[in-house]
């Protein structure tokens, strides 16, 4: 079998030995939300030590309504005697809860609510 190349390669490539760059870690962090912390957010932080499952229905509704605007509205499952609803709690009146879901908005009487469970974002 004949040689494919008559001459040997003219250029040799060698990898130089380089030192690894040192990476610097972040040392400071500035947050503007600390200045805008509301009473509702302070109440939420106090409740974080406890579990959402241990709260009463009124406390669960208050927790979902008082989430700061910076947070994504939590989706939940609200069970009544007749029907199960899935969506985000938007506001609360004296006797009803407004739930926003894919079909629009629904007012649910608080007295009919059996349970509230978080189902995600």
Secondary structure, DSSP 8 states (H G I E B T S, - for coil): ---S-SS--S---------------------STTTT--HHHHHHHHHTTS-GGGS-HHHHHHHHHT--TTS---EEEEEESS-EEEEEEEEE-SSEEEEEETTEEEEEEGGGEEEEEEEE-
